[in-house]
Amino acid sequence: MTSNLQMDGAVTQQVTKADRAGFTVAMVEKALQRYDAQGREATVDYYNSPESVDGEWYVFIVDENDEIIAHANPDLLGESLHGPVGVDITGYRQGEAIAGATEEGRWVDYIFLNLATGNQEFKHTWAVRHDGLIFASGWYQILPDLSRRAPTKADRPGYAVHLVEQAIQRYKTEGREATLEYINSPANLDGEWYVFLIDENDILIGHPREELRGQYSIGDEIGELGVDITGYRYGELLHSVDEEGLWVDYFFLNIATGNHEYKHTWVVRHDGLIFGSGWYQVLPGLQLGATKAHPVAYTVAMVEQALQRYEAHGREATVEYYNTPESADGEYYVFIFDEDDKLIAHANPDLIGMDLKGDLGVDVTGYRFGDLMLTATEEGLWVDYLFQNLATGNQEFKHSWVVRRDGLLFGSGWYQVLPGLKVGVTKADRAGYTVAMVEQALQRYETEGREATIEHYNSPESVDGEWFVFILDENDHVIASPIPDLLGEDAKGDLAVDVTGYRFGDLMLSATEEGLWVDYVFLNPVTGNQELKHSWVVRHDGLLFGSGWYQVLPTLATAVTKAQPAEYTVAVVDRALRYYKAYGREEAVAYYNSSASVDGAWYVYIFDENDLLIAHANPDLLGMDLKEELGLDSTGYHFGTDMLEATEEGLWIHYVFVNPATGEEETKHAWAVRHDGLLIGSGWYE
């Protein structure tokens, strides 16, 4: 029989730890050799001993029932890959992937505790099935974005999740009674933030508001806990939560303001209890009661009812219903877009089948509201634009609430009659007010002349909150702006490239006398933050007059630079998606095959529906298959298999690849997103 020393030496002589992937594969091969030579019992005993550990490397073994029978951490013995140990801190179920290993072996990447450092780190594991068992080992990688620092309140979803995790940790360490005492104390309340607790019988037992404690959390009528002011029965959704957690959105009283506001709540079931926390969103115009007198609440309620119908009756019945006259309520109706952005339900049958990315998503002013609407998530989004009111037959200003669910887009809205775009327009009508600002500037130019107009719009007096007028001359230089640092800047230069890398200046300069809407990220001088700006620009007498309003998006709270490579990579891919939506597949592929699209080490690549590369900075790779050699790095890791699992939500993959800028193999961190059947990605090298 081969000795331990002989087997260990045979492996380490061939591969060193400098080749981490190779050393990992060798560790598993060594374990398989030991199993074949010494049998199951001796092998399991050995890999349960400290002697088997080599720094951060160790072998773990899983039996026929997917339970761990050998591991460097004895606390994990007997745990199932399908249980909590098989889910990492991001929610990724790596246990399912490991359990799917075959005799050929597979790489699985996830976040796991590094016993050598005591930290959660990114682990690259090689797993092989042999004789019904799974043998595996891996190495760790420290990623900058896996900092253990708690999220701040600026990251509202992250902070809500953090508060719930803290509460569950308190429960585990201090017990139920102490946790409940804390939740019901003033120490739990931090402005709008707090944790609440629901018991096994759906009774609210922990909450800063004493009058709510003891109430049943699944009410039947407005005014009862579990039913919001629109009549939406959110309590039933709270009740359905499991250990994986769930986001639930509803209207609730904000203790900090005393108003009913839209609340985004993260809830998790633990030990039979429901732990939750959330943040509030102020919806302009919201008042108590979901009646037509309160159009914001009524619109949200219409969409919520549609989502409830979808969950209860399914897709086919829901689409059929919202294509009937009975589903319309005066000017209120529900519309639905499918996964391909095609309209499948609407009160106007003539529109069925139209594409939101096409003419349907462009209003009479030229504003492409469809592009903004398509960015809606499960949290919902307000989109304002001009659209025909079927009840009056007129083009009117429409305020729509849209929500993404199961790949579909559900929406509804109400109309507002604008008496004109020159008078009677208030800031509540942001698009109308913006157009009016530009119209006023044109009138001033005609009556007072160029010099006086420029002087006025360079003065602080011309600024109206977040609204201001800017003017470009015949050479595309800024000649009027309340931000002095911008004067003289060229709209063909860096000024017109936003923090995501989008060159909005090219589109802006194409404006004619008819006017054009341009959306991009820009500094809001009122808040000091980079925010999404919707600008209306008009060409007049050789000059370009423009103004716009800002929209706060959580992901655009601060500027993104190359000093933040992960965020910058996501921004590059977001820009590519916007380019694709704006110009179509053919132009997008052509652009990202051009040198003009390359930004230093950053470039975009695109794979088609057959997993073939159709756009890349290196033309020699075009036509190659991600499932084959292209998707296999020099360590033997088949990153292509993992990359193909990317969805519309996006996916990070880490592998070794040749950096076109240096010609050297380097570690690449790639972000890939699935859209319209294509795989669009970018990354940075380290």
Secondary structure, 3 states (H helix, E strand, C coil): CCCHHHHHHHHHCCCCCCCHHHHHHHHHHHHHHHHHHHCHHHHHHHHCCHHHCECCECEEEECCCCEEEECCCHHHCCCECCCHHHCCCCCCCHHHHHHCCCCCCEEEEEEEEECCCCEEEEEEEEEEEECCEEEEEEEEECCHHHCCCCCCCCCHHHHHHHHHHHHHHHHHHHCHHHHHHHHCCHHHCECCECEEEECCCCEEEECCCHHHCCCECCCCCCCCCCCCCCCCCHHHHHHCCCCCCEEEEEEEEECCCCEEEEEEEEEEEECCEEEEEEEEECCCCCCCCCCCCCHHHHHHHHHHHHHHHHHHHCHHHHHHHCCCHHHCECCECEEEECCCCEEEECCCHHHCCCECCCHHHCCCCCCCHHHHHCCCCCCCEEEEEEEEECCCCEEEEEEEEEEEECCEEEEEEEEECCCCCCCCCCCCCHHHHHHHHHHHHHHHHHHHCHHHHHHHHCCHHHCECCECCEEECCCCEEEECCCHHHCCCECCCHHHECCCCCEHHHHHCCCCCCCEEEEEEEEECCCCEEEEEEEEEEEECCEEEEEEEEECCHHHCCCCCCCCHHHHHHHHHHHHHHHHHHHCHHHHHHHHCCHHHCECCECCEEECCCCEEEECCCHHHCCCECCCHHHCCCCCCCHHHHHCCCCCCCEEEEEEEEECCCCEEEEEEEEEEEECCEEEEEEEEC
